Amino acid sequence: MQHSTHLILARDLYPHQVEGDEPEPLEVVPWKLSDAADLLLQDDFTEGRSLLALYLAQDWLKQHD
């Protein structure tokens, strides 16, 4: 593999579009971090980078909350 993935952990977001946002609307599916185990059981949540990002976010939040 010769690509990199950047993770961004954002907090306190609110819905608001600004000029330059994606030209196509993104599907936002909110999940509580406390329900992460249920997210892992979803048939469409199988991308390895997404799984790793979830675990990294959980670990980071445990250390910084």
Buried (B, 14 or more C-beta within 10 A) or exposed (E): EEEEEEEEEEEEEEEEEEEEEEEEEEEEEEEEEEEEEEBEEEEEBEEEEEEEBBEEBEEEEEEEE
